[in-house]
Amino acid sequence: MKRVLFVVAALGLAAYLGGCGGTMKTEERKSAPEGSGLSQSARESTPQQLAGARAAMGAAKATLAASKTDAGSEFQNAFVKSAIPPKEFQGLRALSDGSEEFVQAVAEPFSTFSLKTAIDSWGATLASIRVGYLPDPETVRIEELMNYFSYENPDTTGAPLTLEVETFATPWREGRGAIYIGLHAREGAEPFVAYDVKLRVEFNPAKTKLYSLVGYDDLTLPDSTFESEASGTGVNLRPGESVVALYQVEPEDPSASDVAAVLAETDYLSAEAATSDAWATARVKYREAEGGAWRTLAATATSSTAAVDSASANARFATAVAGFGLLLKGAPWEVLWGYHRAAGLAATDDRFYDEREEFLEAASRARTCRKYVK
């Protein structure tokens, strides 16, 4: 019965809210970080509260600035600075849609990023939407929106870490694929389940022309981070903690793919891998004990044109939040994708009901919110 009520409420939520200018009280569903603007359990919202929106954005900018120094160690900050691609590669990057940066897989086949994410951006985003204004695009951190929410660990064996990799077509652009990656730590009483956790995605240039990591701005790391054997180069995951990410992929045209040429340009790709159907392979390194032996996980991202509706609940919801974040950043997809479609996709996941209800509120209200004005 709860599921039926949830779906019905989601489908009619936009009409029920009466737009962003209406009045609605919503209990806080999840403890928000300090300074996120969600300290009150309920609030009245009207479109005239521009001052409130600007204040929320100011707090978000301050939080964002602080997170760049507080959230990462000096080690990570040094790597962030060195992650700028060399000049010979800068010309090989392609801009698409004005809000996403795509990378040529043959030029940069490895993608490594920090798994240490905050969740502050969600609180600031929701606070702004509740007073009738879209947030400042510069303060929207898509990886923080995605990782604010809970995800279910699909493992039933009790493994320390579970690596999920799924592929499907993006719901916002025909001909573009998506790779969902979920990393889940098991439950138990230890302070940490896994230590020095690192993740790298290795793209197959014979099957992938361009790729783009959604979010994680300023969190990309050089390949040497993944290869390093030193302690403290990864992150420690607590029991029940999850980290999710989404890549967009523009597949290589099979008729234009020259496997021999690709193999000649790369020193890591085998002939077997180049001729497979894989867009990429995700690899994870971690230790079960601090300073212990390294353990590895790997999963293949097989090329797929399946609809996102056929993906798991974790992948569907993460895609909905990622697409919502891209809209907030200014992606012009209103024809194929909009806030209403993000809400509709998220509504297919009825787990973690209270959290999902909070996202549905934001996605539905955003349709009639005013744009942020500096």
C-alpha positions in Angstrom: 0.0 0.0 0.0 2.9 2.3 0.8 4.4 1.8 -2.6 1.1 2.6 -4.4 0.6 5.8 -2.4 4.2 6.8 -3.1 3.9 6.4 -6.9 0.5 8.2 -7.0 1.9 11.0 -4.9 4.9 11.3 -7.2 2.9 11.4 -10.4 0.7 14.2 -9.0 3.3 16.1 -7.0 3.7 19.0 -9.4 0.0 19.8 -9.3 -0.2 19.2 -5.6 2.6 21.7 -4.9 0.9 24.4 -6.9 4.3 25.6 -8.2 7.2 27.1 -6.4 5.2 30.0 -5.2 2.8 27.9 -3.2 3.0 27.1 0.5 4.1 23.7 1.7 5.5 22.4 4.9 7.9 19.5 4.7 9.6 17.8 7.6 13.3 17.4 7.4 13.9 13.9 6.3 17.6 13.6 6.8 20.1 15.3 9.1 21.6 18.1 7.0 25.2 19.3 7.4 25.9 22.4 9.4 25.3 25.5 7.3 23.2 23.8 4.7 20.1 25.9 5.3 17.9 23.0 6.5 18.2 23.5 10.3 14.4 24.1 10.6 12.1 21.1 10.2 9.7 23.1 8.0 9.5 26.4 6.3 7.1 28.6 4.4 8.2 29.5 0.8 7.1 32.3 -1.4 8.7 33.5 -4.7 9.3 36.9 -3.2 12.0 35.7 -0.9 14.9 36.6 -3.1 17.0 37.7 -0.2 16.7 34.3 1.3 17.8 32.6 -1.8 20.8 34.9 -2.1 21.7 34.2 1.5 21.5 30.5 0.9 23.8 30.8 -2.2 26.2 32.9 -0.2 26.4 30.2 2.4 26.8 27.6 -0.3 29.7 29.5 -1.8 31.4 29.8 1.6 30.9 26.1 2.3 32.3 25.2 -1.2 35.3 27.3 -0.6 36.0 25.8 2.8 35.5 22.2 1.4 38.3 22.7 -1.1 40.7 23.1 1.8 39.1 21.2 4.6 37.7 18.1 2.9 41.0 17.1 1.2 44.4 16.5 2.6 47.5 18.4 1.4 48.3 15.3 -0.6 45.0 15.4 -2.4 45.2 19.2 -3.0 48.6 18.7 -4.6 47.3 16.1 -6.9 44.3 18.2 -7.9 46.6 20.9 -9.0 48.6 18.4 -11.1 45.5 16.9 -12.7 45.4 19.7 -15.3 46.0 17.9 -18.6 49.3 18.6 -20.4 49.2 21.1 -23.3 49.4 18.4 -25.9 46.2 16.9 -24.6 44.2 20.1 -24.1 43.4 20.4 -27.7 41.9 16.9 -27.7 39.1 17.8 -25.3 35.7 18.5 -26.9 33.0 20.7 -25.4 29.4 19.4 -25.7 26.1 21.2 -24.7 28.0 24.0 -23.1 27.9 22.4 -19.6 29.8 19.2 -20.1 33.4 18.6 -21.0 34.0 15.4 -23.0 37.4 13.7 -23.3 38.8 11.7 -26.2 39.3 8.2 -24.9 42.3 7.6 -27.1 44.1 10.6 -25.6 43.1 10.0 -22.0 41.9 6.4 -21.5 42.2 6.4 -17.7 39.9 8.3 -15.4 40.7 8.5 -11.7 38.8 10.7 -9.2 38.7 11.2 -5.5 36.0 9.2 -3.7 35.9 11.7 -0.8 32.8 13.7 -1.3 30.7 16.0 0.8 26.9 16.5 0.8 26.6 20.2 1.5 25.5 21.1 -2.0 22.1 19.3 -1.6 21.1 21.3 1.4 21.9 24.6 -0.3 20.1 23.6 -3.5 16.9 22.5 -1.6 16.9 25.7 0.5 17.1 27.9 -2.6 14.3 26.0 -4.4 12.1 26.1 -1.4 12.2 29.9 -1.5 11.4 30.0 -5.2 14.7 30.4 -6.9 17.1 28.0 -8.7 20.5 27.9 -7.1 23.5 29.6 -8.5 24.9 27.1 -11.0 28.4 27.7 -9.7 27.5 26.3 -6.3 25.9 23.1 -7.6 28.1 20.1 -7.0 26.5 17.2 -8.8 28.6 14.5 -7.1 27.4 15.9 -3.7 23.7 15.8 -4.9 24.1 12.1 -5.9 26.0 11.0 -2.8 23.7 12.8 -0.3 21.1 10.0 -0.8 21.2 6.4 0.4 21.8 3.4 -2.0 21.2 -0.3 -1.3 24.1 -2.7 -1.3 23.1 -5.5 -3.6 25.7 -7.9 -2.1 24.4 -10.9 0.0 27.8 -12.6 0.6 29.1 -10.2 3.2 32.0 -9.0 1.1 33.8 -5.9 2.4 33.1 -3.9 -0.8 30.7 -4.4 -3.7 31.4 -2.8 -7.1 28.3 -2.2 -9.2 28.7 -1.3 -12.9 25.7 -0.9 -15.3 25.3 0.5 -18.8 22.3 1.9 -20.6 21.3 4.8 -22.8 21.1 8.2 -21.3 17.5 9.5 -21.1 18.5 13.0 -22.2 20.4 12.5 -25.5 19.8 9.9 -28.2 22.9 7.9 -29.2 24.7 8.6 -25.9 25.4 5.9 -23.4 25.8 6.0 -19.6 27.9 4.0 -17.2 26.7 3.9 -13.6 29.2 3.0 -10.9 28.3 2.2 -7.3 30.7 1.2 -4.6 29.2 -0.1 -1.4 30.7 -1.0 2.0 29.2 -3.8 4.0 27.4 -3.1 7.4 29.3 -4.3 10.6 31.0 -2.8 14.1 34.5 -1.7 12.7 35.2 2.0 12.4 36.1 1.3 8.8 35.3 -1.5 6.4 37.9 -0.7 3.8 41.0 1.4 3.8 42.8 3.4 1.1 40.0 2.8 -1.4 40.8 3.9 -4.9 38.8 3.6 -8.2 39.9 4.0 -11.8 37.9 3.6 -15.0 39.9 2.4 -18.0 38.2 3.2 -21.3 38.4 1.2 -24.5 39.2 3.7 -27.3 38.1 1.1 -29.9 34.5 1.3 -28.6 34.5 4.7 -26.8 35.1 7.9 -28.7 34.4 10.4 -26.0 33.5 10.2 -22.3 32.5 12.7 -19.5 32.4 12.2 -15.8 29.3 13.9 -14.4 30.3 16.1 -11.5 33.4 15.6 -9.5 34.8 18.9 -10.7 38.2 19.6 -9.2 38.3 16.0 -7.8 40.0 14.3 -10.8 43.4 12.8 -9.9 46.4 11.7 -12.0 46.8 8.0 -12.8 49.8 7.7 -10.5 47.3 8.0 -7.5 45.8 4.7 -8.4 49.1 3.0 -9.0 50.7 4.3 -5.8 51.3 1.7 -3.1 51.6 4.3 -0.4 49.1 4.5 2.5 46.8 7.5 2.6 46.4 7.8 -1.1 42.8 6.6 -1.1 39.8 7.0 1.3 38.5 4.9 4.1 34.9 3.8 3.9 32.7 3.3 6.9 30.1 0.5 7.4 27.1 1.0 5.0 28.7 3.9 3.1 28.2 4.1 -0.6 29.8 6.2 -3.3 28.2 6.5 -6.8 29.2 8.1 -10.0 27.9 8.4 -13.6 29.8 8.7 -16.9 28.4 9.7 -20.2 29.8 7.9 -23.3 29.7 8.7 -26.9 30.4 5.3 -28.6 32.9 5.0 -31.4 31.4 4.4 -34.8 32.1 0.7 -35.6 32.8 1.5 -39.2 35.3 4.2 -38.2 37.0 2.2 -35.5 40.5 1.1 -36.5 41.5 -1.4 -33.8 45.0 -1.8 -35.2 45.6 1.9 -35.0 44.2 2.0 -31.4 46.4 -0.8 -30.3 49.4 0.9 -31.8 48.7 4.1 -29.8 48.1 2.4 -26.5 50.4 0.2 -24.3 47.8 -1.1 -21.9 45.0 -2.4 -24.1 45.1 -6.0 -25.2 43.8 -7.2 -28.6 41.1 -9.2 -26.8 39.9 -6.1 -24.9 40.0 -3.9 -28.0 37.7 -6.3 -29.9 35.3 -6.9 -27.0 32.0 -5.1 -26.5 33.3 -3.2 -23.5 33.1 0.6 -23.3 35.3 0.5 -20.2 36.5 -1.5 -17.2 36.2 -0.2 -13.6 38.9 -1.2 -11.2 39.1 -0.8 -7.4 42.0 -1.2 -5.0 41.6 -1.3 -1.2 42.9 -2.8 2.0 40.8 -4.7 4.5 43.1 -3.5 7.3 45.1 -0.4 7.7 48.5 -1.0 6.1 47.3 -4.5 5.0 47.7 -6.2 1.7 46.0 -4.7 -1.4 42.8 -6.3 -2.7 41.2 -5.6 -6.1 37.8 -5.6 -7.7 37.0 -5.2 -11.4 33.8 -5.0 -13.5 33.3 -4.5 -17.2 31.0 -1.8 -18.6 29.6 -3.5 -21.7 28.2 -1.4 -24.5 24.4 -1.1 -24.3 21.5 0.7 -25.9 19.0 -0.5 -23.3 16.7 2.1 -21.7 17.5 3.4 -18.2 14.1 1.9 -17.1 15.7 -1.5 -17.3 18.5 -0.6 -15.0 18.6 -1.3 -11.2 16.9 1.0 -8.7 20.3 2.3 -7.6 21.2 3.2 -11.2 17.9 4.7 -12.0 17.8 7.0 -9.0 21.5 8.1 -9.4 20.8 8.9 -13.1 17.7 11.0 -12.1 19.8 13.0 -9.6 22.7 13.4 -12.0 20.3 14.6 -14.8 18.7 17.0 -12.3 22.1 18.4 -11.4 23.0 18.9 -15.1 19.8 20.9 -15.6 20.7 23.1 -12.7 24.1 23.7 -14.3 22.4 24.8 -17.5 22.2 21.8 -19.8 19.7 22.7 -22.6 17.7 19.5 -22.8 14.2 20.6 -22.2 12.9 18.7 -25.2 14.0 15.2 -24.2 14.7 15.8 -20.5 13.5 18.2 -17.9 12.8 18.4 -14.2 9.5 16.6 -14.6 11.3 13.6 -16.2 13.9 13.6 -13.4 11.1 13.3 -10.9 9.3 10.6 -12.9 12.5 8.5 -13.1 13.2 8.9 -9.4 9.6 8.0 -8.6 10.3 4.4 -9.8 12.5 3.8 -6.8 10.3 3.5 -3.7 13.1 2.5 -1.2 14.3 5.1 1.4 10.9 6.7 1.1 11.6 9.8 3.1 14.8 10.7 1.2 13.2 10.1 -2.2 10.2 12.3 -1.2 12.6 15.1 -0.6 14.2 14.8 -4.0 10.7 14.6 -5.7 9.8 17.9 -3.9 12.9 19.6 -5.3 12.6 18.3 -8.8 8.9 19.1 -9.1 9.3 22.6 -7.6 12.3 23.5 -9.8 10.0 23.5 -12.9 8.5 26.8 -11.9 11.3 28.4 -10.0 12.9 31.6 -11.1 16.5 31.6 -12.4 19.2 32.7 -10.1 20.2 36.3 -10.6 23.6 37.6 -9.3 
